[in-house]
Amino acid sequence: MIYLLAALLPPLGLLLNGQPFSAIFNLVLLVFCLVFGLFFHVLLLVPSAHALVMVHMKRKDRRHREVVEAIRQHGPPPGYQR
């Protein structure tokens, strides 16, 4: 659901994902791309692409931190060889 919101309303999607600085940057990027997107239409996709990549990276980072924390609490998985 957050990916859909990030694609359709990029600054709001980033803000609700807990990334306020990326949301502000995306808002500036959105204004810039709306102005120059009148001449170069592909620029209209840049803010949405930025938001989708940032949401994906944040969620991936959260998953990684959860796995690291689980390994710290419970030890490595069975059969893990160093």
Secondary structure, DSSP 8 states (H G I E B T S, - for coil): -HHHHHHHSHHHHHHHTT-HHHHHHHHHHHHHHHHHTTT-GGGGGHHHHHHHHHHHHHHHHHHHHHHHHHHHHH-S-TT---
